Amino acid sequence: MRNGAPVEAKVFDIEDHGVVKILNMDVAGNRIHATVPATLHVALDETVRFGWKPDKVLLFDEQTGRNVALD
């Protein structure tokens, strides 16, 4: 997570998968899931700032759960 990054979020769950963690975050009422290195130190209820690589973003339909890129 980076200072000066464009988006602020609050971490509400952390899934530790060994070499990576999945951060479940709230951004203005929207849920965002981010994969980060397991070595990143982050805590529940922490407010973080982050950016992203557009080619790594996946979007899913809220109703069906399908990846919208596959439609």
PQR file of N, CA, C, O and H, with PARSE charges and radii, in Angstrom:
ATOM      1  N   MET A   1       0.853  -1.160   0.000 -0.4000 1.5000
ATOM      2  CA  MET A   1       0.000   0.000   0.000 -0.0000 2.0000
ATOM      3  C   MET A   1       0.906   1.232   0.000  0.5500 1.7000
ATOM      4  O   MET A   1       1.950   1.257   0.652 -0.5500 1.4000
ATOM      5  N   ARG A   2       0.489   2.224  -0.730 -0.4000 1.5000
ATOM      6  CA  ARG A   2       1.400   3.340  -0.964 -0.0000 2.0000
ATOM      7  C   ARG A   2       0.824   4.658  -0.491  0.5500 1.7000
ATOM      8  O   ARG A   2      -0.361   4.938  -0.673 -0.5500 1.4000
ATOM      9  H   ARG A   2      -0.359   2.203  -1.260  0.4000 1.0000
ATOM     10  N   ASN A   3       1.685   5.471   0.125 -0.4000 1.5000
ATOM     11  CA  ASN A   3       1.293   6.842   0.443 -0.0000 2.0000
ATOM     12  C   ASN A   3       1.110   7.588  -0.867  0.5500 1.7000
ATOM     13  O   ASN A   3       1.875   7.382  -1.809 -0.5500 1.4000
ATOM     14  H   ASN A   3       2.647   5.244   0.274  0.4000 1.0000
ATOM     15  N   GLY A   4       0.115   8.443  -0.939 -0.4000 1.5000
ATOM     16  CA  GLY A   4      -0.123   9.214  -2.143 -0.0000 2.0000
ATOM     17  C   GLY A   4      -0.848   8.455  -3.240  0.5500 1.7000
ATOM     18  O   GLY A   4      -1.077   9.006  -4.316 -0.5500 1.4000
ATOM     19  H   GLY A   4      -0.507   8.611  -0.174  0.4000 1.0000
ATOM     20  N   ALA A   5      -1.215   7.202  -2.993 -0.4000 1.5000
ATOM     21  CA  ALA A   5      -1.952   6.420  -3.990 -0.0000 2.0000
ATOM     22  C   ALA A   5      -3.359   7.003  -4.138  0.5500 1.7000
ATOM     23  O   ALA A   5      -3.836   7.677  -3.225 -0.5500 1.4000
ATOM     24  H   ALA A   5      -1.029   6.755  -2.118  0.4000 1.0000
ATOM     25  N   PRO A   6      -4.034   6.761  -5.266 -0.5600 1.5000
ATOM     26  CA  PRO A   6      -5.276   7.455  -5.579  0.2800 2.0000
ATOM     27  C   PRO A   6      -6.524   7.059  -4.788  0.5500 1.7000
ATOM     28  O   PRO A   6      -7.481   7.832  -4.747 -0.5500 1.4000
ATOM     29  N   VAL A   7      -6.545   5.878  -4.158 -0.4000 1.5000
ATOM     30  CA  VAL A   7      -7.772   5.419  -3.509 -0.0000 2.0000
ATOM     31  C   VAL A   7      -7.507   5.067  -2.047  0.5500 1.7000
ATOM     32  O   VAL A   7      -6.471   4.499  -1.703 -0.5500 1.4000
ATOM     33  H   VAL A   7      -5.768   5.250  -4.191  0.4000 1.0000
ATOM     34  N   GLU A   8      -8.479   5.423  -1.191 -0.4000 1.5000
ATOM     35  CA  GLU A   8      -8.401   5.077   0.220 -0.0000 2.0000
ATOM     36  C   GLU A   8      -9.460   4.034   0.524  0.5500 1.7000
ATOM     37  O   GLU A   8     -10.584   4.128   0.029 -0.5500 1.4000
ATOM     38  H   GLU A   8      -9.321   5.885  -1.471  0.4000 1.0000
ATOM     39  N   ALA A   9      -9.115   3.041   1.333 -0.4000 1.5000
ATOM     40  CA  ALA A   9     -10.039   1.964   1.671 -0.0000 2.0000
ATOM     41  C   ALA A   9      -9.816   1.525   3.112  0.5500 1.7000
ATOM     42  O   ALA A   9      -8.757   1.760   3.695 -0.5500 1.4000
ATOM     43  H   ALA A   9      -8.202   2.965   1.734  0.4000 1.0000
ATOM     44  N   LYS A  10     -10.844   0.879   3.676 -0.4000 1.5000
ATOM     45  CA  LYS A  10     -10.730   0.310   5.014 -0.0000 2.0000
ATOM     46  C   LYS A  10     -10.744  -1.206   4.896  0.5500 1.7000
ATOM     47  O   LYS A  10     -11.640  -1.776   4.272 -0.5500 1.4000
ATOM     48  H   LYS A  10     -11.704   0.689   3.203  0.4000 1.0000
ATOM     49  N   VAL A  11      -9.759  -1.857   5.491 -0.4000 1.5000
ATOM     50  CA  VAL A  11      -9.623  -3.312   5.434 -0.0000 2.0000
ATOM     51  C   VAL A  11     -10.622  -3.938   6.416  0.5500 1.7000
ATOM     52  O   VAL A  11     -10.598  -3.633   7.608 -0.5500 1.4000
ATOM     53  H   VAL A  11      -9.031  -1.395   5.998  0.4000 1.0000
ATOM     54  N   PHE A  12     -11.513  -4.828   5.899 -0.4000 1.5000
ATOM     55  CA  PHE A  12     -12.468  -5.485   6.796 -0.0000 2.0000
ATOM     56  C   PHE A  12     -12.222  -6.984   6.919  0.5500 1.7000
ATOM     57  O   PHE A  12     -12.839  -7.637   7.760 -0.5500 1.4000
ATOM     58  H   PHE A  12     -11.532  -5.075   4.930  0.4000 1.0000
ATOM     59  N   ASP A  13     -11.328  -7.547   6.095 -0.4000 1.5000
ATOM     60  CA  ASP A  13     -10.980  -8.963   6.218 -0.0000 2.0000
ATOM     61  C   ASP A  13      -9.649  -9.196   5.519  0.5500 1.7000
ATOM     62  O   ASP A  13      -9.332  -8.552   4.519 -0.5500 1.4000
ATOM     63  H   ASP A  13     -10.826  -7.017   5.412  0.4000 1.0000
ATOM     64  N   ILE A  14      -8.882 -10.125   6.062 -0.4000 1.5000
ATOM     65  CA  ILE A  14      -7.592 -10.492   5.466 -0.0000 2.0000
ATOM     66  C   ILE A  14      -7.545 -12.010   5.348  0.5500 1.7000
ATOM     67  O   ILE A  14      -7.699 -12.725   6.338 -0.5500 1.4000
ATOM     68  H   ILE A  14      -9.140 -10.649   6.875  0.4000 1.0000
ATOM     69  N   GLU A  15      -7.329 -12.493   4.125 -0.4000 1.5000
ATOM     70  CA  GLU A  15      -7.181 -13.928   3.877 -0.0000 2.0000
ATOM     71  C   GLU A  15      -5.711 -14.202   3.614  0.5500 1.7000
ATOM     72  O   GLU A  15      -5.152 -13.706   2.637 -0.5500 1.4000
ATOM     73  H   GLU A  15      -7.204 -11.912   3.321  0.4000 1.0000
ATOM     74  N   ASP A  16      -5.083 -14.986   4.476 -0.4000 1.5000
ATOM     75  CA  ASP A  16      -3.662 -15.301   4.317 -0.0000 2.0000
ATOM     76  C   ASP A  16      -3.533 -16.615   3.552  0.5500 1.7000
ATOM     77  O   ASP A  16      -3.976 -17.664   4.020 -0.5500 1.4000
ATOM     78  H   ASP A  16      -5.538 -15.389   5.270  0.4000 1.0000
ATOM     79  N   HIS A  17      -2.916 -16.543   2.364 -0.4000 1.5000
ATOM     80  CA  HIS A  17      -2.764 -17.718   1.505 -0.0000 2.0000
ATOM     81  C   HIS A  17      -1.302 -18.129   1.348  0.5500 1.7000
ATOM     82  O   HIS A  17      -0.920 -18.708   0.331 -0.5500 1.4000
ATOM     83  H   HIS A  17      -2.556 -15.691   1.984  0.4000 1.0000
ATOM     84  N   GLY A  18      -0.500 -17.833   2.343 -0.4000 1.5000
ATOM     85  CA  GLY A  18       0.912 -18.232   2.285 -0.0000 2.0000
ATOM     86  C   GLY A  18       1.785 -17.181   1.640  0.5500 1.7000
ATOM     87  O   GLY A  18       2.319 -16.315   2.333 -0.5500 1.4000
ATOM     88  H   GLY A  18      -0.810 -17.363   3.170  0.4000 1.0000
ATOM     89  N   VAL A  19       1.946 -17.236   0.316 -0.4000 1.5000
ATOM     90  CA  VAL A  19       2.811 -16.265  -0.367 -0.0000 2.0000
ATOM     91  C   VAL A  19       2.079 -14.965  -0.704  0.5500 1.7000
ATOM     92  O   VAL A  19       2.714 -13.959  -1.022 -0.5500 1.4000
ATOM     93  H   VAL A  19       1.512 -17.939  -0.247  0.4000 1.0000
ATOM     94  N   VAL A  20       0.752 -14.983  -0.635 -0.4000 1.5000
ATOM     95  CA  VAL A  20      -0.040 -13.765  -0.863 -0.0000 2.0000
ATOM     96  C   VAL A  20      -1.122 -13.646   0.202  0.5500 1.7000
ATOM     97  O   VAL A  20      -1.480 -14.616   0.871 -0.5500 1.4000
ATOM     98  H   VAL A  20       0.236 -15.800  -0.377  0.4000 1.0000
ATOM     99  N   LYS A  21      -1.629 -12.426   0.336 -0.4000 1.5000
ATOM    100  CA  LYS A  21      -2.803 -12.149   1.162 -0.0000 2.0000
ATOM    101  C   LYS A  21      -3.853 -11.539   0.242  0.5500 1.7000
ATOM    102  O   LYS A  21      -3.523 -10.821  -0.701 -0.5500 1.4000
ATOM    103  H   LYS A  21      -1.338 -11.639  -0.207  0.4000 1.0000
ATOM    104  N   ILE A  22      -5.106 -11.829   0.523 -0.4000 1.5000
ATOM    105  CA  ILE A  22      -6.193 -11.140  -0.162 -0.0000 2.0000
ATOM    106  C   ILE A  22      -6.811 -10.195   0.851  0.5500 1.7000
ATOM    107  O   ILE A  22      -7.329 -10.620   1.883 -0.5500 1.4000
ATOM    108  H   ILE A  22      -5.374 -12.413   1.289  0.4000 1.0000
ATOM    109  N   LEU A  23      -6.748  -8.908   0.541 -0.4000 1.5000
ATOM    110  CA  LEU A  23      -7.350  -7.903   1.399 -0.0000 2.0000
ATOM    111  C   LEU A  23      -8.757  -7.628   0.893  0.5500 1.7000
ATOM    112  O   LEU A  23      -8.953  -7.329  -0.285 -0.5500 1.4000
ATOM    113  H   LEU A  23      -6.327  -8.563  -0.298  0.4000 1.0000
ATOM    114  N   ASN A  24      -9.717  -7.727   1.772 -0.4000 1.5000
ATOM    115  CA  ASN A  24     -11.095  -7.379   1.459 -0.0000 2.0000
ATOM    116  C   ASN A  24     -11.318  -6.007   2.065  0.5500 1.7000
ATOM    117  O   ASN A  24     -11.191  -5.812   3.274 -0.5500 1.4000
ATOM    118  H   ASN A  24      -9.557  -7.970   2.729  0.4000 1.0000
ATOM    119  N   MET A  25     -11.659  -5.049   1.191 -0.4000 1.5000
ATOM    120  CA  MET A  25     -11.698  -3.658   1.620 -0.0000 2.0000
ATOM    121  C   MET A  25     -13.004  -2.995   1.220  0.5500 1.7000
ATOM    122  O   MET A  25     -13.693  -3.428   0.297 -0.5500 1.4000
ATOM    123  H   MET A  25     -11.762  -5.208   0.209  0.4000 1.0000
ATOM    124  N   ASP A  26     -13.322  -1.935   1.943 -0.4000 1.5000
ATOM    125  CA  ASP A  26     -14.490  -1.120   1.637 -0.0000 2.0000
ATOM    126  C   ASP A  26     -14.006   0.220   1.084  0.5500 1.7000
ATOM    127  O   ASP A  26     -13.201   0.913   1.707 -0.5500 1.4000
ATOM    128  H   ASP A  26     -12.762  -1.584   2.693  0.4000 1.0000
ATOM    129  N   VAL A  27     -14.514   0.567  -0.098 -0.4000 1.5000
ATOM    130  CA  VAL A  27     -14.208   1.855  -0.721 -0.0000 2.0000
ATOM    131  C   VAL A  27     -15.538   2.539  -0.979  0.5500 1.7000
ATOM    132  O   VAL A  27     -16.231   2.212  -1.943 -0.5500 1.4000
ATOM    133  H   VAL A  27     -15.167   0.004  -0.604  0.4000 1.0000
ATOM    134  N   ALA A  28     -15.895   3.481  -0.127 -0.4000 1.5000
ATOM    135  CA  ALA A  28     -17.143   4.237  -0.290 -0.0000 2.0000
ATOM    136  C   ALA A  28     -18.355   3.328  -0.483  0.5500 1.7000
ATOM    137  O   ALA A  28     -19.201   3.583  -1.341 -0.5500 1.4000
ATOM    138  H   ALA A  28     -15.332   3.746   0.655  0.4000 1.0000
ATOM    139  N   GLY A  29     -18.433   2.257   0.329 -0.4000 1.5000
ATOM    140  CA  GLY A  29     -19.570   1.346   0.246 -0.0000 2.0000
ATOM    141  C   GLY A  29     -19.442   0.246  -0.785  0.5500 1.7000
ATOM    142  O   GLY A  29     -20.345  -0.581  -0.913 -0.5500 1.4000
ATOM    143  H   GLY A  29     -17.746   2.050   1.026  0.4000 1.0000
ATOM    144  N   ASN A  30     -18.351   0.211  -1.519 -0.4000 1.5000
ATOM    145  CA  ASN A  30     -18.100  -0.834  -2.512 -0.0000 2.0000
ATOM    146  C   ASN A  30     -17.021  -1.765  -1.994  0.5500 1.7000
ATOM    147  O   ASN A  30     -16.042  -1.323  -1.394 -0.5500 1.4000
ATOM    148  H   ASN A  30     -17.617   0.883  -1.415  0.4000 1.0000
ATOM    149  N   ARG A  31     -17.205  -3.064  -2.228 -0.4000 1.5000
ATOM    150  CA  ARG A  31     -16.212  -4.044  -1.786 -0.0000 2.0000
ATOM    151  C   ARG A  31     -15.175  -4.275  -2.874  0.5500 1.7000
ATOM    152  O   ARG A  31     -15.497  -4.506  -4.040 -0.5500 1.4000
ATOM    153  H   ARG A  31     -18.001  -3.423  -2.715  0.4000 1.0000
ATOM    154  N   ILE A  32     -13.923  -4.204  -2.453 -0.4000 1.5000
ATOM    155  CA  ILE A  32     -12.787  -4.397  -3.344 -0.0000 2.0000
ATOM    156  C   ILE A  32     -11.923  -5.500  -2.732  0.5500 1.7000
ATOM    157  O   ILE A  32     -11.737  -5.547  -1.516 -0.5500 1.4000
ATOM    158  H   ILE A  32     -13.661  -4.016  -1.506  0.4000 1.0000
ATOM    159  N   HIS A  33     -11.401  -6.381  -3.575 -0.4000 1.5000
ATOM    160  CA  HIS A  33     -10.509  -7.440  -3.120 -0.0000 2.0000
ATOM    161  C   HIS A  33      -9.171  -7.238  -3.824  0.5500 1.7000
ATOM    162  O   HIS A  33      -9.118  -7.123  -5.049 -0.5500 1.4000
ATOM    163  H   HIS A  33     -11.552  -6.342  -4.563  0.4000 1.0000
ATOM    164  N   ALA A  34      -8.104  -7.195  -3.055 -0.4000 1.5000
ATOM    165  CA  ALA A  34      -6.779  -6.972  -3.626 -0.0000 2.0000
ATOM    166  C   ALA A  34      -5.817  -8.054  -3.171  0.5500 1.7000
ATOM    167  O   ALA A  34      -5.790  -8.414  -1.994 -0.5500 1.4000
ATOM    168  H   ALA A  34      -8.147  -7.288  -2.060  0.4000 1.0000
ATOM    169  N   THR A  35      -5.031  -8.571  -4.100 -0.4000 1.5000
ATOM    170  CA  THR A  35      -3.994  -9.533  -3.775 -0.0000 2.0000
ATOM    171  C   THR A  35      -2.693  -8.771  -3.555  0.5500 1.7000
ATOM    172  O   THR A  35      -2.272  -7.974  -4.393 -0.5500 1.4000
ATOM    173  H   THR A  35      -5.053  -8.279  -5.056  0.4000 1.0000
ATOM    174  N   VAL A  36      -2.069  -9.032  -2.416 -0.4000 1.5000
ATOM    175  CA  VAL A  36      -0.819  -8.353  -2.052 -0.0000 2.0000
ATOM    176  C   VAL A  36       0.177  -9.397  -1.559  0.5500 1.7000
ATOM    177  O   VAL A  36      -0.220 -10.507  -1.205 -0.5500 1.4000
ATOM    178  H   VAL A  36      -2.411  -9.679  -1.735  0.4000 1.0000
ATOM    179  N   PRO A  37       1.476  -9.057  -1.531 -0.5600 1.5000
ATOM    180  CA  PRO A  37       2.459 -10.003  -1.003  0.2800 2.0000
ATOM    181  C   PRO A  37       2.174 -10.319   0.472  0.5500 1.7000
ATOM    182  O   PRO A  37       1.714  -9.453   1.217 -0.5500 1.4000
ATOM    183  N   ALA A  38       2.444 -11.545   0.881 -0.4000 1.5000
ATOM    184  CA  ALA A  38       2.207 -11.956   2.268 -0.0000 2.0000
ATOM    185  C   ALA A  38       3.056 -11.169   3.252  0.5500 1.7000
ATOM    186  O   ALA A  38       2.722 -11.092   4.434 -0.5500 1.4000
ATOM    187  H   ALA A  38       2.818 -12.248   0.275  0.4000 1.0000
ATOM    188  N   THR A  39       4.140 -10.588   2.783 -0.4000 1.5000
ATOM    189  CA  THR A  39       5.034  -9.833   3.661 -0.0000 2.0000
ATOM    190  C   THR A  39       4.501  -8.441   3.992  0.5500 1.7000
ATOM    191  O   THR A  39       5.046  -7.764   4.864 -0.5500 1.4000
ATOM    192  H   THR A  39       4.411 -10.651   1.823  0.4000 1.0000
ATOM    193  N   LEU A  40       3.448  -8.007   3.310 -0.4000 1.5000
ATOM    194  CA  LEU A  40       2.873  -6.692   3.573 -0.0000 2.0000
ATOM    195  C   LEU A  40       2.218  -6.690   4.953  0.5500 1.7000
ATOM    196  O   LEU A  40       1.414  -7.570   5.263 -0.5500 1.4000
ATOM    197  H   LEU A  40       3.006  -8.557   2.602  0.4000 1.0000
ATOM    198  N   HIS A  41       2.556  -5.717   5.768 -0.4000 1.5000
ATOM    199  CA  HIS A  41       1.978  -5.616   7.109 -0.0000 2.0000
ATOM    200  C   HIS A  41       0.742  -4.732   7.049  0.5500 1.7000
ATOM    201  O   HIS A  41       0.833  -3.536   6.772 -0.5500 1.4000
ATOM    202  H   HIS A  41       3.208  -5.003   5.517  0.4000 1.0000
ATOM    203  N   VAL A  42      -0.409  -5.330   7.310 -0.4000 1.5000
ATOM    204  CA  VAL A  42      -1.679  -4.611   7.308 -0.0000 2.0000
ATOM    205  C   VAL A  42      -2.572  -5.260   8.367  0.5500 1.7000
ATOM    206  O   VAL A  42      -2.476  -6.462   8.617 -0.5500 1.4000
ATOM    207  H   VAL A  42      -0.484  -6.302   7.535  0.4000 1.0000
ATOM    208  N   ALA A  43      -3.440  -4.456   8.988 -0.4000 1.5000
ATOM    209  CA  ALA A  43      -4.284  -4.963  10.072 -0.0000 2.0000
ATOM    210  C   ALA A  43      -5.758  -4.737   9.754  0.5500 1.7000
ATOM    211  O   ALA A  43      -6.109  -3.860   8.965 -0.5500 1.4000
ATOM    212  H   ALA A  43      -3.517  -3.480   8.786  0.4000 1.0000
ATOM    213  N   LEU A  44      -6.614  -5.542  10.382 -0.4000 1.5000
ATOM    214  CA  LEU A  44      -8.060  -5.335  10.255 -0.0000 2.0000
ATOM    215  C   LEU A  44      -8.414  -3.931  10.709  0.5500 1.7000
ATOM    216  O   LEU A  44      -7.818  -3.401  11.646 -0.5500 1.4000
ATOM    217  H   LEU A  44      -6.329  -6.255  11.023  0.4000 1.0000
ATOM    218  N   ASP A  45      -9.382  -3.339  10.043 -0.4000 1.5000
ATOM    219  CA  ASP A  45      -9.876  -1.987  10.319 -0.0000 2.0000
ATOM    220  C   ASP A  45      -8.869  -0.881  10.001  0.5500 1.7000
ATOM    221  O   ASP A  45      -9.122   0.289  10.285 -0.5500 1.4000
ATOM    222  H   ASP A  45      -9.866  -3.770   9.281  0.4000 1.0000
ATOM    223  N   GLU A  46      -7.731  -1.247   9.414 -0.4000 1.5000
ATOM    224  CA  GLU A  46      -6.749  -0.248   9.011 -0.0000 2.0000
ATOM    225  C   GLU A  46      -7.227   0.463   7.747  0.5500 1.7000
ATOM    226  O   GLU A  46      -7.813  -0.162   6.863 -0.5500 1.4000
ATOM    227  H   GLU A  46      -7.525  -2.198   9.184  0.4000 1.0000
ATOM    228  N   THR A  47      -6.981   1.747   7.663 -0.4000 1.5000
ATOM    229  CA  THR A  47      -7.258   2.501   6.448 -0.0000 2.0000
ATOM    230  C   THR A  47      -5.973   2.537   5.627  0.5500 1.7000
ATOM    231  O   THR A  47      -4.914   2.924   6.122 -0.5500 1.4000
ATOM    232  H   THR A  47      -6.505   2.255   8.381  0.4000 1.0000
ATOM    233  N   VAL A  48      -6.085   2.128   4.368 -0.4000 1.5000
ATOM    234  CA  VAL A  48      -4.924   2.050   3.481 -0.0000 2.0000
ATOM    235  C   VAL A  48      -5.187   2.852   2.212  0.5500 1.7000
ATOM    236  O   VAL A  48      -6.336   3.134   1.872 -0.5500 1.4000
ATOM    237  H   VAL A  48      -6.945   1.813   3.966  0.4000 1.0000
ATOM    238  N   ARG A  49      -4.127   3.210   1.524 -0.4000 1.5000
ATOM    239  CA  ARG A  49      -4.220   3.848   0.208 -0.0000 2.0000
ATOM    240  C   ARG A  49      -3.581   2.900  -0.796  0.5500 1.7000
ATOM    241  O   ARG A  49      -2.562   2.273  -0.508 -0.5500 1.4000
ATOM    242  H   ARG A  49      -3.193   2.981   1.800  0.4000 1.0000
ATOM    243  N   PHE A  50      -4.184   2.800  -1.976 -0.4000 1.5000
ATOM    244  CA  PHE A  50      -3.648   1.871  -2.967 -0.0000 2.0000
ATOM    245  C   PHE A  50      -3.905   2.355  -4.379  0.5500 1.7000
ATOM    246  O   PHE A  50      -4.765   3.200  -4.628 -0.5500 1.4000
ATOM    247  H   PHE A  50      -5.012   3.310  -2.211  0.4000 1.0000
ATOM    248  N   GLY A  51      -3.141   1.798  -5.285 -0.4000 1.5000
ATOM    249  CA  GLY A  51      -3.317   1.979  -6.722 -0.0000 2.0000
ATOM    250  C   GLY A  51      -3.416   0.601  -7.343  0.5500 1.7000
ATOM    251  O   GLY A  51      -3.437  -0.398  -6.625 -0.5500 1.4000
ATOM    252  H   GLY A  51      -2.442   1.111  -5.083  0.4000 1.0000
ATOM    253  N   TRP A  52      -3.475   0.530  -8.652 -0.4000 1.5000
ATOM    254  CA  TRP A  52      -3.624  -0.760  -9.314 -0.0000 2.0000
ATOM    255  C   TRP A  52      -3.064  -0.682 -10.728  0.5500 1.7000
ATOM    256  O   TRP A  52      -2.857   0.394 -11.290 -0.5500 1.4000
ATOM    257  H   TRP A  52      -3.458   1.342  -9.235  0.4000 1.0000
ATOM    258  N   LYS A  53      -2.830  -1.867 -11.276 -0.4000 1.5000
ATOM    259  CA  LYS A  53      -2.407  -1.994 -12.667 -0.0000 2.0000
ATOM    260  C   LYS A  53      -3.661  -2.347 -13.465  0.5500 1.7000
ATOM    261  O   LYS A  53      -4.232  -3.416 -13.249 -0.5500 1.4000
ATOM    262  H   LYS A  53      -2.999  -2.741 -10.820  0.4000 1.0000
ATOM    263  N   PRO A  54      -4.108  -1.483 -14.380 -0.5600 1.5000
ATOM    264  CA  PRO A  54      -5.356  -1.730 -15.112  0.2800 2.0000
ATOM    265  C   PRO A  54      -5.440  -3.099 -15.775  0.5500 1.7000
ATOM    266  O   PRO A  54      -6.521  -3.684 -15.851 -0.5500 1.4000
ATOM    267  N   ASP A  55      -4.319  -3.612 -16.253 -0.4000 1.5000
ATOM    268  CA  ASP A  55      -4.353  -4.920 -16.925 -0.0000 2.0000
ATOM    269  C   ASP A  55      -4.508  -6.085 -15.943  0.5500 1.7000
ATOM    270  O   ASP A  55      -4.665  -7.229 -16.368 -0.5500 1.4000
ATOM    271  H   ASP A  55      -3.441  -3.137 -16.191  0.4000 1.0000
ATOM    272  N   LYS A  56      -4.465  -5.811 -14.652 -0.4000 1.5000
ATOM    273  CA  LYS A  56      -4.614  -6.850 -13.631 -0.0000 2.0000
ATOM    274  C   LYS A  56      -5.984  -6.816 -12.946  0.5500 1.7000
ATOM    275  O   LYS A  56      -6.254  -7.642 -12.075 -0.5500 1.4000
ATOM    276  H   LYS A  56      -4.337  -4.881 -14.306  0.4000 1.0000
ATOM    277  N   VAL A  57      -6.853  -5.868 -13.329 -0.4000 1.5000
ATOM    278  CA  VAL A  57      -8.148  -5.701 -12.684 -0.0000 2.0000
ATOM    279  C   VAL A  57      -9.176  -6.654 -13.292  0.5500 1.7000
ATOM    280  O   VAL A  57      -9.279  -6.771 -14.513 -0.5500 1.4000
ATOM    281  H   VAL A  57      -6.633  -5.197 -14.037  0.4000 1.0000
ATOM    282  N   LEU A  58      -9.927  -7.326 -12.439 -0.4000 1.5000
ATOM    283  CA  LEU A  58     -11.041  -8.175 -12.862 -0.0000 2.0000
ATOM    284  C   LEU A  58     -12.324  -7.580 -12.295  0.5500 1.7000
ATOM    285  O   LEU A  58     -12.378  -7.207 -11.123 -0.5500 1.4000
ATOM    286  H   LEU A  58      -9.844  -7.231 -11.447  0.4000 1.0000
ATOM    287  N   LEU A  59     -13.352  -7.492 -13.127 -0.4000 1.5000
ATOM    288  CA  LEU A  59     -14.647  -6.967 -12.688 -0.0000 2.0000
ATOM    289  C   LEU A  59     -15.688  -8.060 -12.803  0.5500 1.7000
ATOM    290  O   LEU A  59     -15.722  -8.800 -13.786 -0.5500 1.4000
ATOM    291  H   LEU A  59     -13.309  -7.794 -14.079  0.4000 1.0000
ATOM    292  N   PHE A  60     -16.547  -8.159 -11.781 -0.4000 1.5000
ATOM    293  CA  PHE A  60     -17.561  -9.204 -11.745 -0.0000 2.0000
ATOM    294  C   PHE A  60     -18.948  -8.590 -11.626  0.5500 1.7000
ATOM    295  O   PHE A  60     -19.139  -7.587 -10.937 -0.5500 1.4000
ATOM    296  H   PHE A  60     -16.519  -7.558 -10.982  0.4000 1.0000
ATOM    297  N   ASP A  61     -19.914  -9.202 -12.305 -0.4000 1.5000
ATOM    298  CA  ASP A  61     -21.308  -8.790 -12.215 -0.0000 2.0000
ATOM    299  C   ASP A  61     -21.816  -9.097 -10.810  0.5500 1.7000
ATOM    300  O   ASP A  61     -21.690 -10.224 -10.331 -0.5500 1.4000
ATOM    301  H   ASP A  61     -19.758 -10.017 -12.865  0.4000 1.0000
ATOM    302  N   GLU A  62     -22.383  -8.105 -10.160 -0.4000 1.5000
ATOM    303  CA  GLU A  62     -22.845  -8.260  -8.785 -0.0000 2.0000
ATOM    304  C   GLU A  62     -23.966  -9.297  -8.661  0.5500 1.7000
ATOM    305  O   GLU A  62     -24.049 -10.000  -7.654 -0.5500 1.4000
ATOM    306  H   GLU A  62     -22.486  -7.190 -10.549  0.4000 1.0000
ATOM    307  N   GLN A  63     -24.811  -9.396  -9.661 -0.4000 1.5000
ATOM    308  CA  GLN A  63     -25.936 -10.316  -9.614 -0.0000 2.0000
ATOM    309  C   GLN A  63     -25.546 -11.770  -9.908  0.5500 1.7000
ATOM    310  O   GLN A  63     -25.995 -12.689  -9.223 -0.5500 1.4000
ATOM    311  H   GLN A  63     -24.744  -8.825 -10.479  0.4000 1.0000
ATOM    312  N   THR A  64     -24.711 -11.967 -10.928 -0.4000 1.5000
ATOM    313  CA  THR A  64     -24.383 -13.329 -11.358 -0.0000 2.0000
ATOM    314  C   THR A  64     -23.042 -13.839 -10.866  0.5500 1.7000
ATOM    315  O   THR A  64     -22.816 -15.048 -10.814 -0.5500 1.4000
ATOM    316  H   THR A  64     -24.347 -11.221 -11.485  0.4000 1.0000
ATOM    317  N   GLY A  65     -22.141 -12.916 -10.502 -0.4000 1.5000
ATOM    318  CA  GLY A  65     -20.803 -13.307 -10.096 -0.0000 2.0000
ATOM    319  C   GLY A  65     -19.891 -13.595 -11.256  0.5500 1.7000
ATOM    320  O   GLY A  65     -18.736 -13.966 -11.051 -0.5500 1.4000
ATOM    321  H   GLY A  65     -22.325 -11.934 -10.545  0.4000 1.0000
ATOM    322  N   ARG A  66     -20.386 -13.432 -12.502 -0.4000 1.5000
ATOM    323  CA  ARG A  66     -19.577 -13.705 -13.696 -0.0000 2.0000
ATOM    324  C   ARG A  66     -18.591 -12.581 -13.973  0.5500 1.7000
ATOM    325  O   ARG A  66     -18.879 -11.409 -13.733 -0.5500 1.4000
ATOM    326  H   ARG A  66     -21.325 -13.131 -12.668  0.4000 1.0000
ATOM    327  N   ASN A  67     -17.429 -12.956 -14.480 -0.4000 1.5000
ATOM    328  CA  ASN A  67     -16.428 -11.996 -14.917 -0.0000 2.0000
ATOM    329  C   ASN A  67     -17.003 -11.247 -16.126  0.5500 1.7000
ATOM    330  O   ASN A  67     -17.329 -11.878 -17.131 -0.5500 1.4000
ATOM    331  H   ASN A  67     -17.194 -13.908 -14.676  0.4000 1.0000
ATOM    332  N   VAL A  68     -17.133  -9.927 -16.050 -0.4000 1.5000
ATOM    333  CA  VAL A  68     -17.765  -9.167 -17.127 -0.0000 2.0000
ATOM    334  C   VAL A  68     -16.929  -9.174 -18.407  0.5500 1.7000
ATOM    335  O   VAL A  68     -17.470  -8.918 -19.482 -0.5500 1.4000
ATOM    336  H   VAL A  68     -16.869  -9.414 -15.233  0.4000 1.0000
ATOM    337  N   ALA A  69     -15.646  -9.456 -18.327 -0.4000 1.5000
ATOM    338  CA  ALA A  69     -14.802  -9.532 -19.519 -0.0000 2.0000
ATOM    339  C   ALA A  69     -15.148 -10.747 -20.378  0.5500 1.7000
ATOM    340  O   ALA A  69     -14.807 -10.784 -21.560 -0.5500 1.4000
ATOM    341  H   ALA A  69     -15.206  -9.664 -17.454  0.4000 1.0000
ATOM    342  N   LEU A  70     -15.813 -11.730 -19.800 -0.4000 1.5000
ATOM    343  CA  LEU A  70     -16.154 -12.942 -20.546 -0.0000 2.0000
ATOM    344  C   LEU A  70     -17.502 -12.845 -21.239  0.5500 1.7000
ATOM    345  O   LEU A  70     -17.865 -13.734 -22.009 -0.5500 1.4000
ATOM    346  H   LEU A  70     -16.089 -11.699 -18.839  0.4000 1.0000
ATOM    347  N   ASP A  71     -18.249 -11.783 -20.980 -0.4000 1.5000
ATOM    348  CA  ASP A  71     -19.570 -11.608 -21.613 -0.0000 2.0000
ATOM    349  C   ASP A  71     -19.457 -11.089 -23.024  0.5500 1.7000
ATOM    350  O   ASP A  71     -20.472 -10.889 -23.691 -0.5500 1.4000
ATOM    351  H   ASP A  71     -17.954 -11.060 -20.354  0.4000 1.0000
TER
END
